[in-house]
Amino acid sequence: MEEAVSSGKMITIEAALKMPATDVAYNYREYINPYFVSLLKLLGLNQQFIRAEGTKLWDIDNVSYTDFLGAYGAINLGHNHKGVINKLTKVFHLPNLLQTAIHPLSAALAQNLSILTPGDLKYSFFCNSGAEAVEGALKLAKIATGKSRIVYCRGSFHGKSLGALSITGRDKYKKYFGPMVPMAEEISFGSIDELTAVLKKYNDIAAFILEPIQGEGGIIVPPQGYLRDVREACSKHQVLLIMDEVQTGFGRTGRWFACQEENVVPDIMCMAKSLGGGIMPIGAYIATEAVWRKGYGSIDKCLLHTSTFGGNTFAAAAALATLEIMQQEELPEKAHEKGAYFFAKLKTLQEKYPLLKEVRGKGLMIGLEFAEVKNPIIQRVLSNSNSETLNEYIGGMIASELANGYQIITAYTLNNPNVIRVEPPLIISYEEIDYFVGSLEKILVKKLSLSGMVMSTTKNLLKVLHKN
């Protein structure tokens, strides 16, 4: 472990910016999360970056990396977009937080969202993250319907706050925090038959919450027509449809919102991530007028759900600038075109290399699933639990190879660590796409059995386990 660097004095911004990498690691280990540091070391993903612009990042040695992760879809415009930053300078003289007044920026943003979102979605609530947007959507569904049960999908990810976690479909994140919020019903993603059965079974269902593509589940795309069938089933049984577009929204899948591909209009839609242009945190849900009025349509109910920082001046300005830039540069349309180009090249790799088990996704939301590795030497060296840990992070090993060998940033999906998510900024170039494909092919050729990579990662794991 790194030696203590604390002098007992408060650290200024200026000092923090000059902090050596060893000191950063020490402070993170001591005051934030030591095991996250260990995991990054295990996967060889513990670089320290000091500059970012567009699709590029630079480390402390001034080596440039290309970002194909895009902060999990939060920087569709790329890093530090100057257009968004310049717009922010126009509002720095305004009060940022003032709860006893309304201001034009959040009002304008809400109007713009009502124009961009499908159908008759109209009323917006602003918050700070996707999980908060989901929490607000769940509350609105319950108060608007007078019902309490929420249906969700296995493999889904809606956030880690307690309400959102209760309708997130992976037990790993839930098992230590029970009891969950009650009356949450899990079904299979993509099965209209299971949804229909549960809608018939219960008469107290407030809403069905759904990702149009499961992001953390491993970039899982439902069967064609599923979203449309879901809409029809929910309408038939008078159950609200909540569409979680936190990761899929704002051009990521080649449309402003993924549900638009099947002309589906939800009753409530959640959004966040790239809404703030990668500059400011901002989330939101938007609902139809009918649903919102049933929930909060009176003086005594209109403030039952609020947020101190929701819709603040700086965040609203960043979101307004983001939507303007995306529209002017036609980024959703370009994501569709680039995604088709990228997907075709990756499918060619899949046909050549069995280690690349599957390529799936839409637009610039792509999942690469890799085959599991079974190595008898590793089984003998590691305990069963540690061996399972290693096998679970094959995607992380590939991400490590891409980062350390080819300066490409990616990451595995939370619910399926054998899947690498590829979600670059929508401004990614065709040349950068070609470089990614070429680099991945070199890894697949060089590491055809993955044995060398696995043995290297095993050594790192043993070091980490020894230290902890």
Residue pairs with C-beta under 8 A, 6 or more apart in sequence:
1 26
1 29
1 467
2 22
2 23
2 25
2 26
2 29
3 26
4 26
4 30
5 22
5 23
5 26
5 27
6 27
6 30
11 19
19 27
21 48
21 60
24 48
25 37
25 46
28 34
28 36
28 37
29 37
34 468
35 468
37 46
38 464
38 467
38 468
39 464
40 46
41 460
41 463
41 464
42 393
42 396
42 457
42 460
42 461
42 464
43 393
43 396
43 397
43 399
43 400
43 457
43 460
44 400
44 403
44 404
44 457
44 460
45 396
45 399
45 400
45 403
45 411
47 59
47 65
47 403
48 59
48 60
49 57
49 58
49 59
49 60
49 65
50 58
50 59
50 60
51 57
51 58
52 58
52 67
52 79
52 80
53 78
53 79
53 80
54 78
54 79
54 425
54 427
55 66
55 67
55 78
55 79
55 424
55 425
55 427
55 428
55 429
55 432
56 64
56 65
56 66
56 67
56 79
57 64
57 65
57 66
57 67
57 79
57 409
58 64
58 65
59 65
63 407
64 407
65 403
65 407
65 408
65 409
66 407
66 408
66 409
66 424
66 432
66 435
66 436
67 75
67 78
67 79
67 409
67 424
67 425
68 402
68 408
68 409
68 410
68 422
68 423
68 424
68 428
68 436
69 409
69 410
69 411
69 421
69 422
69 423
69 424
70 76
70 423
70 424
70 425
71 273
71 278
72 215
72 247
72 273
72 411
72 421
72 423
73 215
73 247
73 248
73 252
73 273
73 274
73 365
73 423
74 273
74 274
74 276
74 278
75 274
75 277
75 278
75 425
76 250
76 251
76 252
76 274
76 277
76 278
76 322
76 326
76 331
76 425
76 426
77 83
77 84
77 274
77 277
77 278
77 322
77 325
77 326
77 331
77 425
77 426
77 427
78 278
78 425
78 427
79 278
79 425
80 278
80 279
81 277
81 278
81 279
81 322
81 325
83 321
83 325
84 277
84 278
84 279
84 318
84 321
84 322
84 325
85 279
87 317
87 318
87 320
87 321
88 279
88 280
88 314
88 317
88 318
88 321
90 317
91 105
91 313
91 314
91 317
92 314
94 103
94 313
95 103
95 313
96 312
96 313
96 314
97 308
97 309
97 312
97 313
99 308
103 313
103 316
105 313
105 316
105 317
105 320
106 126
106 311
106 313
106 316
108 316
108 320
109 124
109 126
109 311
109 316
109 319
109 320
109 323
110 123
110 124
110 126
110 286
112 320
112 323
113 121
113 124
113 271
113 284
113 286
113 323
114 121
114 122
114 124
114 286
116 256
116 257
116 323
117 256
117 257
117 269
117 286
118 257
118 259
118 260
118 263
118 264
118 265
118 266
119 265
119 288
120 265
120 288
120 289
121 265
121 266
121 269
121 286
121 287
121 288
122 286
122 287
122 288
122 289
122 292
123 286
123 287
123 288
123 289
123 292
124 284
124 285
124 286
125 133
125 136
125 140
125 284
125 285
125 286
125 287
125 305
125 307
125 310
126 282
126 283
126 284
126 307
126 310
126 311
126 315
126 316
127 133
127 136
127 272
127 282
127 283
127 284
127 285
127 307
127 309
127 310
128 281
128 282
128 283
128 307
128 309
128 310
128 315
129 159
129 272
129 281
129 283
130 158
130 159
130 244
130 246
130 247
130 270
130 271
130 272
130 273
130 283
131 158
131 159
131 160
131 161
131 164
131 283
132 159
132 161
132 272
132 283
132 307
132 310
133 246
133 270
133 271
133 272
133 283
133 284
133 285
134 158
134 159
134 161
134 163
134 164
134 167
134 209
134 242
134 244
134 246
134 270
134 285
135 159
135 161
135 163
135 164
136 285
136 305
137 207
137 209
137 242
137 268
137 270
137 285
137 287
138 150
138 163
138 164
138 167
138 206
138 207
138 209
138 242
139 163
139 295
139 304
139 305
140 268
140 285
140 287
140 291
140 292
140 295
140 296
140 305
141 150
141 206
141 207
141 240
141 242
141 267
141 268
141 291
142 148
142 206
142 207
143 294
143 295
143 296
143 301
143 304
144 206
144 240
144 291
144 292
144 294
144 295
145 206
145 207
145 238
145 239
145 240
145 294
147 204
147 205
147 206
148 182
148 183
148 204
148 206
149 183
149 184
149 185
149 202
149 204
149 205
149 206
150 166
150 167
150 183
150 184
150 185
150 205
150 206
150 207
150 208
150 209
151 184
151 185
151 186
151 187
151 195
151 198
151 199
151 205
151 207
151 208
151 209
151 239
152 158
152 167
152 168
152 169
152 184
152 185
152 186
152 187
152 208
152 209
152 210
153 169
153 186
153 187
153 188
153 189
153 210
153 211
153 214
154 169
154 186
154 187
154 188
154 189
155 169
155 170
155 189
155 214
155 217
155 218
155 220
155 415
155 416
156 167
156 168
156 169
156 189
156 209
156 210
156 211
156 214
156 216
156 217
156 244
157 168
157 169
157 170
157 211
157 214
157 215
157 216
157 217
157 414
157 415
158 164
158 165
158 167
158 168
158 209
158 211
158 244
159 165
159 168
160 168
160 173
162 177
162 180
162 181
163 181
165 173
165 174
165 177
165 180
166 174
166 180
166 181
166 184
167 181
167 184
167 209
168 174
169 186
169 189
169 217
169 415
170 216
170 414
170 415
173 414
174 180
183 204
185 198
185 202
185 205
187 194
187 195
187 198
188 194
189 214
189 217
189 220
189 222
190 220
190 222
190 223
190 226
192 226
192 229
192 230
192 233
195 208
195 230
195 233
196 233
198 205
199 205
199 208
199 233
199 234
199 236
199 237
199 239
200 237
205 237
205 239
206 239
206 240
207 239
207 240
207 241
207 242
207 267
207 268
208 230
208 234
208 239
208 240
208 241
208 242
209 242
209 244
210 227
210 230
210 241
210 242
210 243
210 244
211 217
211 243
211 244
211 245
211 247
211 248
212 222
212 227
212 243
212 245
212 248
212 253
212 257
212 258
212 259
212 261
213 219
213 220
213 221
213 222
213 247
213 248
213 253
213 258
213 361
213 362
213 365
214 220
214 415
215 247
215 248
215 365
215 413
215 421
216 413
216 414
216 415
216 416
217 413
217 415
217 416
218 367
218 369
218 413
218 415
218 416
218 418
218 419
219 360
219 361
219 365
219 366
219 367
219 413
219 419
219 421
220 360
220 367
221 360
221 361
221 362
224 262
225 262
227 259
227 261
227 262
227 264
228 262
228 263
228 264
230 241
230 264
231 241
231 264
231 265
231 266
233 239
234 240
234 241
234 267
235 241
240 267
240 268
240 291
241 264
241 266
241 267
241 268
242 266
242 267
242 268
242 269
242 270
243 257
243 259
243 264
243 266
243 268
243 269
243 270
244 270
245 257
245 258
245 259
245 269
245 270
245 271
246 270
246 271
246 272
246 273
246 283
247 273
247 365
247 423
248 257
248 258
248 365
249 256
249 257
249 258
249 271
249 273
249 274
249 275
250 256
250 257
250 271
250 273
250 274
250 275
250 322
250 326
250 332
251 274
251 326
251 331
251 332
251 335
251 363
251 426
252 258
252 274
252 335
252 363
252 364
252 365
252 423
252 426
253 261
253 335
253 339
253 361
253 362
253 363
253 364
253 365
254 332
254 333
254 335
254 336
254 337
254 339
254 362
254 363
254 364
255 261
255 332
255 336
255 363
256 332
257 269
257 271
258 362
259 265
259 266
259 269
261 362
267 287
267 288
267 291
268 285
268 286
268 287
268 288
268 291
269 285
269 286
269 287
270 283
270 284
270 285
271 283
271 284
271 285
271 286
272 282
272 283
272 284
274 322
275 282
275 283
275 284
275 319
275 322
276 282
276 315
276 318
276 319
276 322
277 318
277 319
277 321
277 322
277 325
279 318
280 314
280 315
280 317
280 318
280 319
281 315
282 311
282 315
282 316
282 318
282 319
287 295
295 301
296 302
296 304
296 305
309 315
325 331
326 332
326 426
329 427
331 426
331 427
332 363
332 426
334 426
335 363
335 364
335 426
336 363
338 363
338 364
338 426
338 428
338 430
338 433
339 361
339 362
339 363
339 364
339 365
339 366
341 430
341 433
342 364
342 366
342 422
342 433
342 436
342 437
343 359
343 361
343 366
345 433
345 434
345 437
346 356
346 359
346 366
346 368
346 437
346 440
347 359
349 356
349 359
349 437
349 440
349 441
349 444
350 356
350 357
350 358
350 359
352 441
352 444
353 441
353 444
353 445
353 448
354 371
355 370
355 371
355 444
355 447
355 448
355 450
356 368
356 369
356 370
356 440
356 444
357 369
357 370
357 371
358 367
358 368
358 369
359 366
359 367
359 368
359 369
360 366
360 367
360 369
361 367
361 422
364 422
364 423
364 424
364 426
364 428
365 421
365 422
365 423
366 421
366 422
366 423
367 413
367 419
367 420
367 421
367 422
368 395
368 398
368 419
368 420
368 422
368 440
369 395
369 416
369 418
369 419
370 394
370 395
370 398
370 418
370 419
370 420
371 394
371 418
372 391
372 394
372 418
373 391
373 394
373 450
373 451
373 454
374 391
375 451
375 454
375 455
377 455
378 387
378 390
378 454
378 455
378 458
379 387
381 458
381 462
382 390
382 458
382 461
382 462
386 461
386 465
389 461
390 454
390 457
390 458
390 461
392 417
392 418
393 412
393 417
393 418
393 457
394 417
394 418
394 450
395 412
395 413
395 416
395 417
395 418
395 419
395 420
396 411
396 412
396 417
397 450
397 453
397 454
397 457
398 410
398 420
398 440
398 443
398 453
399 410
399 411
399 412
399 420
400 457
401 443
401 447
401 453
402 408
402 409
402 410
402 436
402 439
402 440
402 443
403 409
403 410
405 439
405 442
405 443
406 435
406 439
406 442
406 443
408 435
408 436
408 439
410 420
410 421
410 422
411 420
411 421
412 418
412 419
412 420
412 421
413 419
413 420
413 421
422 436
424 432
446 452
447 453
